[in-house]
Amino acid sequence: MSKKVIIIGSGIAGISSSLKLKSYGINSIIVDKGNFIGGRISTKQVNDETSSYFFHGAQFFNAKTHTFKEIIQTGIRKKYIKEFGNFNPKRFRGNKTMRDFLLNLSKELHIQQKVKITEIKPDDNRINVLDNKIKRWISYDGVISTLPAPQNYDLLNQFPPLQKTLKTGSYHACIALMFTFDEIPCDLKTHYDFYKKPGILSWMASGSNLNVWTAHTNEEFSDLNYDKDKDFLKEKIMSYIKQFFFRSKIRFHSLHIWKYAKVANKCFGPQIDPKYPVAIAGDFLEGPNVEAAFISGNKAADLIFNRLK
Ligand SMILES: Cc1cc2nc3c(=O)[nH]c(=O)nc-3n(C[C@H](O)[C@H](O)[C@H](O)COP(=O)(O)OP(=O)(O)OC[C@H]3O[C@@H](n4cnc5c(N)ncnc54)[C@H](O)[C@@H]3O)c2cc1C
């Protein structure tokens, strides 16, 4: 089917939308405002000779659905996904970085980074989209928008039925502190899980090797503090993690604040505009994780395909 579809966001929801459309014979274009593919499946390189990478967004992914299990199996066979730790149910990571997972998954897709969509408006049966790069309106047969719900709400101000859906959900924030060691401690595990434990952290784990670490603050601390001064947050988290590695010198690397990190309440309501070929996708529709975002992308592609055929 020769239709012109744009997908906004190169996170897992955007990539899954594009893959599903491709399976229907529709070649879409994905645009994303960030420098790199992946959205919240994020990887940050250490600028030294070691080629080490922090994973400061999603730490691993699970697979409960048949569709996502197939994606994992293909990735393992092709060696861009590996099992992480020894968990039941199994957890997975990109091999060697989280970003490698998405780079490989999207190999045959058309993606442009560093393009921010600033406006979307209907024009008869088509949709006009404006970005900050070309700065002129481009007309499409269909649009799938995968921004986190509050950002999607602002962008889709010409589509009130979708805004109604987007307004129903909410997110927790997360503060990610990235750090390294002067010398890797000998008794180090690969991860520390603080789920439901007292303190300010939810999780702390190594990245591409045991010298690159990310600590995530828990929902309570994050929601209360994400907009505080960065130096204050850095000091607070650095002094907290020292108790776990008291024998080693910890070197601060950087802090990343995710205002919309994990879905607290899912959105409900129509996922495609009743009148125009504009659909929404993202974790906010299905659940607080990578697999849920993937599934929502597939669903949005089905909705757009059925509308356009
Ligand atoms: C700190 C943290 C830890 C997490 N840990 C886990 C975990 O261990 N396991 C798990 O399964 N999940 C985890 N998650 C959740 C998981 O990362 C998300 O559910 C999933 O990645 C969401 O994907 P998405 O495609 O819906 O959204 P996103 O990944 O947010 O993609 C949206 C994209 O839209 C782009 N965008 C925004 N505005 C514009 C615009 N105007 N124009 C163009 N592009 C735009 C953004 O740059 C972004 O790339 C974690 C999330 C965070 C933040």
The ligand as an SDF file (V2000), in Angstrom:
LIG
                    3D

 53 58  0  0  0  0  0  0  0  0999 V2000
   14.9810    5.2230   34.5410 C   0  0  0  0  0  0  0  0  0  0  0  0
   14.0820    4.2320   33.8680 C   0  0  0  0  0  0  0  0  0  0  0  0
   14.1960    2.8840   34.1590 C   0  0  0  0  0  0  0  0  0  0  0  0
   13.3740    1.9720   33.5120 C   0  0  0  0  0  0  0  0  0  0  0  0
   13.5760    0.6330   33.7420 N   0  0  0  0  0  0  0  0  0  0  0  0
   12.8780   -0.2550   33.0020 C   0  0  0  0  0  0  0  0  0  0  0  0
   13.2120   -1.6370   33.0640 C   0  0  0  0  0  0  0  0  0  0  0  0
   14.1690   -2.0380   33.7340 O   0  0  0  0  0  0  0  0  0  0  0  0
   12.4820   -2.5120   32.3250 N   0  0  0  0  0  0  0  0  0  0  0  0
   11.4520   -2.1000   31.4950 C   0  0  0  0  0  0  0  0  0  0  0  0
   10.8550   -2.9350   30.8020 O   0  0  0  0  0  0  0  0  0  0  0  0
   11.1460   -0.7800   31.3920 N   0  0  0  0  0  0  0  0  0  0  0  0
   11.8330    0.1430   32.1130 C   0  0  0  0  0  0  0  0  0  0  0  0
   11.5730    1.4700   31.9830 N   0  0  0  0  0  0  0  0  0  0  0  0
   10.4150    1.8970   31.1580 C   0  0  0  0  0  0  0  0  0  0  0  0
   10.7430    1.8190   29.6560 C   0  0  0  0  0  0  0  0  0  0  0  0
   11.9740    2.4170   29.3960 O   0  0  0  0  0  0  0  0  0  0  0  0
    9.6340    2.5410   28.8990 C   0  0  0  0  0  0  0  0  0  0  0  0
    8.3860    1.9880   29.2730 O   0  0  0  0  0  0  0  0  0  0  0  0
    9.7720    2.4170   27.3700 C   0  0  0  0  0  0  0  0  0  0  0  0
   11.0950    2.5520   26.9610 O   0  0  0  0  0  0  0  0  0  0  0  0
    8.8740    3.4980   26.7460 C   0  0  0  0  0  0  0  0  0  0  0  0
    9.0180    3.4850   25.3400 O   0  0  0  0  0  0  0  0  0  0  0  0
    8.1770    4.4810   24.4380 P   0  0  0  0  0  0  0  0  0  0  0  0
    8.5590    4.2200   23.0370 O   0  0  0  0  0  0  0  0  0  0  0  0
    6.7370    4.3800   24.8240 O   0  0  0  0  0  0  0  0  0  0  0  0
    8.6060    5.9620   24.8930 O   0  0  0  0  0  0  0  0  0  0  0  0
   10.0150    6.6910   24.7860 P   0  0  0  0  0  0  0  0  0  0  0  0
   11.1230    5.7250   24.8910 O   0  0  0  0  0  0  0  0  0  0  0  0
    9.9650    7.7980   25.7890 O   0  0  0  0  0  0  0  0  0  0  0  0
   10.0310    7.3100   23.3090 O   0  0  0  0  0  0  0  0  0  0  0  0
    9.4460    8.5400   22.9950 C   0  0  0  0  0  0  0  0  0  0  0  0
   10.3710    9.2860   22.0370 C   0  0  0  0  0  0  0  0  0  0  0  0
    9.7180   10.4760   21.5820 O   0  0  0  0  0  0  0  0  0  0  0  0
   10.7270   11.4320   21.3450 C   0  0  0  0  0  0  0  0  0  0  0  0
   10.0830   12.7550   21.3110 N   0  0  0  0  0  0  0  0  0  0  0  0
    9.5040   13.4420   22.3260 C   0  0  0  0  0  0  0  0  0  0  0  0
    9.0050   14.5960   21.8610 N   0  0  0  0  0  0  0  0  0  0  0  0
    9.2600   14.6560   20.5330 C   0  0  0  0  0  0  0  0  0  0  0  0
    8.9560   15.6010   19.4930 C   0  0  0  0  0  0  0  0  0  0  0  0
    8.2530   16.7140   19.7400 N   0  0  0  0  0  0  0  0  0  0  0  0
    9.3950   15.3470   18.2380 N   0  0  0  0  0  0  0  0  0  0  0  0
   10.0880   14.2160   17.9660 C   0  0  0  0  0  0  0  0  0  0  0  0
   10.3880   13.2810   18.9140 N   0  0  0  0  0  0  0  0  0  0  0  0
    9.9600   13.4910   20.1720 C   0  0  0  0  0  0  0  0  0  0  0  0
   11.6780   11.2660   22.5080 C   0  0  0  0  0  0  0  0  0  0  0  0
   12.9610   11.7940   22.1900 O   0  0  0  0  0  0  0  0  0  0  0  0
   11.6790    9.7390   22.6700 C   0  0  0  0  0  0  0  0  0  0  0  0
   12.7720    9.1530   21.9950 O   0  0  0  0  0  0  0  0  0  0  0  0
   12.3940    2.4260   32.5910 C   0  0  0  0  0  0  0  0  0  0  0  0
   12.2970    3.7800   32.2870 C   0  0  0  0  0  0  0  0  0  0  0  0
   13.1450    4.6750   32.9000 C   0  0  0  0  0  0  0  0  0  0  0  0
   13.0910    6.1200   32.5190 C   0  0  0  0  0  0  0  0  0  0  0  0
  1  2  1  0
  2  3  1  0
  2 52  2  0
  3  4  2  0
  4  5  1  0
  4 50  1  0
  5  6  2  0
  6  7  1  0
  6 13  1  0
  7  8  2  0
  7  9  1  0
  9 10  1  0
 10 11  2  0
 10 12  1  0
 12 13  2  0
 13 14  1  0
 14 15  1  0
 14 50  1  0
 15 16  1  0
 16 17  1  0
 16 18  1  0
 18 19  1  0
 18 20  1  0
 20 21  1  0
 20 22  1  0
 22 23  1  0
 23 24  1  0
 24 25  2  0
 24 26  1  0
 24 27  1  0
 27 28  1  0
 28 29  2  0
 28 30  1  0
 28 31  1  0
 31 32  1  0
 32 33  1  0
 33 34  1  0
 33 48  1  0
 34 35  1  0
 35 36  1  0
 35 46  1  0
 36 37  1  0
 36 45  1  0
 37 38  2  0
 38 39  1  0
 39 40  1  0
 39 45  2  0
 40 41  1  0
 40 42  2  0
 42 43  1  0
 43 44  2  0
 44 45  1  0
 46 47  1  0
 46 48  1  0
 48 49  1  0
 50 51  2  0
 51 52  1  0
 52 53  1  0
M  END
$$$$
